[in-house]
Amino acid sequence: AFFSYGDIRLGQGRESAKQYLREHPELGQEIEQKIRASAVTTYHPVTND
């Protein structure tokens, strides 16, 4: 599988994508921020009602 983020091709296979993100930490941080922001906006706690 080929991993991409937007128009950026990260690499073929998981290990290649991981290596790309290690070489481009600013992109990894951007992806992490978007994931965390999405998790916060979609979080719905379960109540005991």
C-alpha positions in Angstrom: 0.0 0.0 0.0 1.2 3.5 -0.8 0.7 6.0 2.1 -0.1 9.6 1.3 -1.1 12.8 3.1 -2.8 15.2 0.9 -0.6 15.5 -2.2 2.4 14.3 -0.4 3.5 10.7 -1.0 5.0 9.3 2.2 6.2 6.0 0.8 5.3 2.5 -0.2 4.6 0.5 2.8 4.4 1.2 6.5 8.1 1.3 7.2 8.8 3.8 4.3 6.0 6.1 5.6 7.5 5.9 9.1 10.9 6.8 7.8 9.5 9.7 5.8 7.8 11.1 8.9 11.1 10.7 10.9 12.9 12.7 8.2 10.1 15.4 8.2 9.0 15.8 11.8 7.1 19.0 11.1 4.7 17.0 8.9 4.3 14.4 11.6 3.5 17.1 14.1 0.9 18.6 11.7 -0.8 15.2 11.3 -0.8 14.6 15.0 -2.3 18.0 15.7 -5.1 17.3 13.3 -5.8 13.9 14.8 -5.9 15.3 18.3 -8.2 18.2 17.2 -10.5 15.7 15.6 -10.6 13.4 18.6 -11.5 16.3 20.9 -14.4 17.5 18.7 -15.8 14.0 18.3 -15.4 12.9 21.9 -18.8 12.0 23.5 -18.5 10.7 27.0 -20.9 7.8 28.0 -23.2 8.6 30.9 -24.9 6.3 33.3 -28.4 7.6 32.5 
